[in-house]
Amino acid sequence: MVVSASDADVLARLRAGDQAAFQDLVAKNHAAMVRFASGFVPSRAVAEDVVQDTWIAVIRGIDGFEGRSTLRTWMFRILANQARRRGVREQRTVPASSLARELAEAEQPSVPAERFTGPRGRGAWAHPPTRWSDQPEERLLVAATFGRFAEAVSALPENQRRVVVLRDVEGWTSEEVCELLDLTEVNQRVLLHRARSTLRALLEQELGGSR
């Protein structure tokens, strides 16, 4: 059993039909669930629909929750299954023949080595990123820039998008992400590295940080 004290309290209240406990659970998790579901289905409207179905399934299945994972992970597993049943696109798989290449790629720095001077791992920026606040005209474009950033997240390959949203937006640990998405630690690390590298490059391009 991995049920924490807080989970146990919520479970007891939900099983007793406490409406306030359910409303609190929805308030804490609904937005994150919509973001996660959006990685499986083609539109936010469908994601919202899937999340509504998930809440119904959570209430119906709460008595059968056995505590083999955290309550949050259990709910997100139901959500993932609901989303897949709504016609999620097939997940991309990594061919076994490319595993060595991907492992090597995961060890590469997200920022190119030529951006630094001095000994590896102890050098300084040769051309540091420009401070956003140093360029007033760019501050006026922050909203548009992060609109482009959101588009870039949406355009990432499905597994990369799911991992980076869970890790960097929702704050999940690598262990939680691996458990939810049924990934090995190596695969999770590769996907996160690729997603972060893509998004970092976009931000530097948009904000003039790369020279």
TAJOKA-V931522 format. One record per helix or strand of 3 or more residues. SS is the DSSP state (helix for helix, strand for strand). FROM is the first residue (numbers start at 1). LEN is the number of residues. If there is no record, write none. Layout:
# TAJOKA-V931522
SS:FROM:LEN, SS:FROM:LEN
This chain:
# TAJOKA-V931522
helix:5:11, helix:19:19, helix:44:21, helix:71:15, helix:96:11, helix:113:3, helix:132:3, helix:136:4, helix:142:14, helix:158:12, helix:174:8, helix:185:23
